Amino acid sequence: MYYIALCDDNIEFLNLLSDMLETEFGEIVSPKYKIAFEKFNSGRSLLDFAKNQKISVLFLDIDMPEMTGFDVAKVLGNENKDMLIIFVSAYDNFVYESFDYSPFQFIRKSRLPDDLKKIVTRINDKLFAPIKHIELQLLDESVNIDIKKILYFVQFFCVIKKEINLSFLLYKLFV
């Protein structure tokens, strides 16, 4: 299950954003992915939810009472590094400060209808696009392998003498 959380203290905007996102995700994302939309009108209620569920995508207002969106992003970003944070704000002056929290995107509320389709497409590409390469870390180097060239994986344990180049050995296994 992929949880998409929306947090804004303006209930009217929260409902509008939720409706628009459900429509866009329905048009762009394959129905084989199970998605649940969760709405929160405060940072505290969002953090309570996040204690028990892993959030995949978070649409987060910045200017909220009690806890700002930045406060929430700081807590959740430390706990869930894979979560995509999209800041949603009516104030352009928050853009540069938002970079401190590594957002996936920043949306201005005034441009929401124009930007939403592009953002949902980017989310789809990031979360649901097929993996094309696997990176293996081999001692002091890494190797990218095209998934189409992998026939199968074998788990094995062995002792290798120090003079054998492990990178060469693994390369020979996969090529």
Sequence and secondary structure as in RCSB ss.txt:
>XXXX:A:sequence
MYYIALCDDNIEFLNLLSDMLETEFGEIVSPKYKIAFEKFNSGRSLLDFAKNQKISVLFLDIDMPEMTGFDVAKV
LGNENKDMLIIFVSAYDNFVYESFDYSPFQFIRKSRLPDDLKKIVTRINDKLFAPIKHIELQLLDESVNIDIKKI
LYFVQFFCVIKKEINLSFLLYKLFV
>XXXX:A:secstr
 EEEEEE S HHHHHHHHHHHHHHHHHHS TTS EEEEEESSHHHHHHHHTTS EEEEEEESS SSS HHHHHHH
HHHH TT EEEEEES GGGHHHHGGG  SEEEEGGGHHHHHHHHHHHHHHHHHS   EEEEEETTEEEEEEGGG 
           TTS HHHHHHHHH 
